[in-house]
Amino acid sequence: MKPTKLTNLAGIALIVAVVGFFVIQLLVGNGLPAPTVAINIVLIQPSLALILFLSAIPITRYRSALKKFLDSKGVRPKPVDSNYAIRSLAFAKSVSLTGGIFVGWQSAILVYQLLVPQTTSFLTPVLGILGAITMTVVGIVVENLFRIPPDRDGDAA
């Protein structure tokens, strides 16, 4: 699995924001109400980031114990279950990509609300954007935790 790049996430967010803004204009132009950010999305996004962060604790413990072992200061640690590691890595990648999509969509909602005078609150889209950025950052950090460290001697086969 290739690592997620920040440029890809920024590109996804920008594309979704531009397309989302025009979709919102199209919806409102056809008489439908402007979309808003629901409070449950604002609460779910940091919750997903927290769950992902907690799922990465075994790998951080393993990496620190392995470092102690390689420095001859401890016993060899028991490796993390490979199925668990693969699932956590896939979860990290999906959370970071979903966070990028949500950043774009909620930015489109915020820009539309700023340009068109409405009586809706600006707080929920801003909190939604912050929650989506949190998802993205935690996803990338956890994804980088699962990288295989380079060999110490550099003479690997």
Phi, psi and omega in degrees: 000128179284146178290149179284132180261146178296326180294323177294318180293320178294321177296318177298314181298319180293316179297315180295323180295315181292311180295320179297321179297316179290327175294319178297316178298320179295317179297313181291324178295334178266012174093002178274156179288153178292138179292151177232169177265122180283152182294331180293327175294320180297327180275328183287323184300309177293332177295318176296320178296320179293317178299318178296317179299317180292329179288344180269356182299316179300323181288326177292322177295318179296315182296320179290321178293323178294322178296318177297321179295317181291335176271010179060039179242008182195182179270161180294127182283154175285129182292154177288144178304130185294323178296319178296318181295318180294318179295319179294322178294317178295322177296319179297316180294318181292324178294319180292320178292319178296322176299319177297320178294316180294324177301315180295312183295315182288333173292321177297319178296316181296316179297318178297318180293328178287326183278329181252121181294119178224171179262009182280162182275143176271352185292316183293319176295324179294315177295325176295320178295318178296321177294321179291323176295322176299316177302314183296314182295313180296321178299317180290319180297313181294322178299322178288336176294333184271006176289145178282126180291152179292156179293149180287319185273338179078001181254037181289153183287000000 
